[in-house]
Amino acid sequence: MSYLKEKTMNIYKIYMYENKINHKKYIGQTCSSLYQRSGKEGKKYKNCVAFY
């Protein structure tokens, strides 16, 4: 019996967001869409101490 192993390649994105007030930058990597990663208007980053 042979098994077929399926290989899928994810496409990753490198992105950077900049805080417009204090100019701190957040650099990240994701394989999901940038909208899914950050949420509407970046709301998923509200608790990120590295950014705010």
N, CA, C and O of each residue as an XYZ file, in Angstrom:
208
protein
N       0.847     -1.165      0.000
C       0.000      0.000      0.000
C       0.900      1.238      0.000
O       1.831      1.338      0.799
N       0.622      2.150     -0.877
C       1.410      3.378     -0.915
C       0.527      4.550     -0.492
O      -0.685      4.556     -0.705
N       1.163      5.514      0.097
C       0.468      6.705      0.560
C       0.972      7.908     -0.212
O       2.172      8.046     -0.451
N       0.077      8.753     -0.590
C       0.431      9.987     -1.274
C       0.442     11.102     -0.238
O      -0.576     11.390      0.390
N       1.571     11.708     -0.072
C       1.692     12.796      0.895
C       1.541     14.112      0.146
O       2.331     14.423     -0.746
N       0.547     14.861      0.504
C       0.284     16.121     -0.168
C       1.102     17.223      0.490
O       1.115     17.364      1.713
N       1.769     17.985     -0.326
C       2.555     19.110      0.176
C       1.888     20.396     -0.279
O       1.574     20.566     -1.457
N       1.684     21.272      0.642
C       1.134     22.572      0.299
C       2.132     23.637      0.734
O       2.796     23.516      1.764
N       2.213     24.656     -0.061
C       3.118     25.751      0.268
C       2.292     26.962      0.670
O       1.398     27.388     -0.061
N       2.595     27.499      1.813
C       1.942     28.725      2.245
C       2.748     29.906      1.730
O       3.977     29.858      1.679
N       2.063     30.940      1.357
C       2.729     32.170      0.939
C       2.734     33.107      2.135
O       1.680     33.486      2.646
N       3.909     33.469      2.569
C       4.048     34.337      3.733
C       4.279     35.774      3.300
O       4.850     36.039      2.242
N       3.829     36.682      4.129
C       4.009     38.109      3.893
C       4.781     38.697      5.065
O       4.540     38.333      6.216
N       5.692     39.588      4.781
C       6.378     40.375      5.800
C       5.733     41.754      5.743
O       5.563     42.314      4.661
N       5.375     42.303      6.893
C       4.673     43.579      6.909
C       5.207     44.455      8.034
O       5.843     43.970      8.970
N       4.940     45.744      7.927
C       5.346     46.691      8.965
C       4.219     47.706      9.179
O       3.682     48.277      8.231
N       3.885     47.906     10.435
C       2.951     48.961     10.815
C       3.718     49.989     11.625
O       4.590     49.639     12.420
N       3.393     51.255     11.422
C       4.051     52.323     12.174
C       3.004     53.108     12.958
O       1.977     53.511     12.413
N       3.280     53.322     14.257
C       2.432     54.147     15.096
C       2.647     55.594     14.667
O       3.776     56.084     14.677
N       1.581     56.274     14.294
C       1.699     57.642     13.784
C       2.020     58.660     14.868
O       2.441     59.774     14.557
N       1.831     58.304     16.128
C       2.083     59.245     17.226
C       3.523     59.163     17.712
O       4.219     60.177     17.761
N       3.976     57.966     18.071
C       5.326     57.843     18.629
C       6.312     57.177     17.666
O       7.470     56.965     18.025
N       5.882     56.853     16.476
C       6.701     56.289     15.395
C       7.317     54.928     15.723
O       8.285     54.520     15.081
N       6.770     54.221     16.714
C       7.214     52.850     16.954
C       6.745     51.992     15.787
O       5.678     52.222     15.218
N       7.557     51.005     15.443
C       7.237     50.146     14.316
C       7.052     48.715     14.788
O       7.726     48.259     15.711
N       6.136     48.021     14.148
C       5.902     46.609     14.416
C       6.115     45.873     13.108
O       5.441     46.156     12.117
N       7.046     44.931     13.094
C       7.321     44.135     11.901
C       6.882     42.714     12.191
O       7.213     42.150     13.233
N       6.136     42.141     11.265
C       5.616     40.802     11.481
C       5.628     39.971     10.219
O       5.963     40.450      9.136
N       5.259     38.728     10.383
C       5.182     37.762      9.285
C       3.893     36.983      9.446
O       3.539     36.595     10.559
N       3.187     36.750      8.354
C       1.935     36.016      8.417
C       1.677     35.273      7.116
O       2.154     35.673      6.053
N       0.922     34.193      7.209
C       0.479     33.505      5.991
C      -1.004     33.780      5.743
O      -1.556     33.332      4.739
N      -1.644     34.506      6.640
C      -3.041     34.899      6.415
C      -3.054     36.277      5.758
O      -2.004     36.893      5.573
N      -4.225     36.748      5.412
C      -4.306     38.077      4.811
C      -3.989     39.125      5.876
O      -4.159     38.883      7.070
N      -3.536     40.268      5.437
C      -3.196     41.321      6.393
C      -4.436     41.809      7.139
O      -4.348     42.199      8.303
N      -5.578     41.787      6.481
C      -6.820     42.174      7.157
C      -7.156     41.191      8.281
O      -7.548     41.606      9.371
N      -7.006     39.891      8.018
C      -7.278     38.895      9.063
C      -6.293     39.043     10.213
O      -6.668     38.870     11.372
N      -5.059     39.357      9.913
C      -4.018     39.443     10.938
C      -4.211     40.662     11.832
O      -4.078     40.561     13.052
N      -4.521     41.804     11.244
C      -4.571     43.040     12.028
C      -5.975     43.475     12.413
O      -6.136     44.263     13.346
N      -6.981     42.991     11.728
C      -8.345     43.418     12.001
C      -8.639     44.768     11.365
O      -7.760     45.396     10.775
N      -9.864     45.196     11.491
C     -10.260     46.475     10.906
C      -9.522     47.614     11.602
O      -9.578     47.748     12.824
N      -8.840     48.420     10.822
C      -8.072     49.582     11.308
C      -7.027     49.191     12.357
O      -6.696     50.002     13.222
N      -6.509     47.976     12.295
C      -5.447     47.547     13.200
C      -5.890     47.266     14.629
O      -5.062     47.283     15.540
N      -7.164     47.011     14.842
C      -7.691     46.843     16.203
C      -7.094     45.659     16.954
O      -7.099     45.654     18.185
N      -6.579     44.654     16.248
C      -5.991     43.506     16.934
C      -4.625     43.835     17.548
O      -4.064     43.019     18.278
N      -4.095     45.015     17.259
C      -2.810     45.424     17.820
C      -2.965     46.376     19.005
O      -1.963     46.887     19.506
N      -4.160     46.621     19.455
C      -4.390     47.586     20.541
C      -3.672     47.222     21.829
O      -3.301     48.115     22.590
N      -3.464     45.933     22.099
C      -2.796     45.507     23.340
C      -1.330     45.149     23.131
O      -0.717     44.554     24.018
N      -0.762     45.487     22.004
C       0.618     45.151     21.705
C       1.535     46.219     22.332
O       1.617     47.339     21.826
N       2.217     45.872     23.424
C       3.058     46.856     24.120
C       4.276     47.239     23.288
O       4.832     48.320     23.483
N       4.698     46.393     22.381
C       5.836     46.731     21.530
C       5.478     47.836     20.538
O       6.355     48.526     20.018
N       4.206     47.992     20.287
C       3.744     48.957     19.292
C       3.239     50.252     19.920
O       3.434     51.328     19.354
N       2.598     50.163     21.075
C       2.014     51.368     21.687
C       2.803     51.836     22.858
O       2.447     52.835     23.483
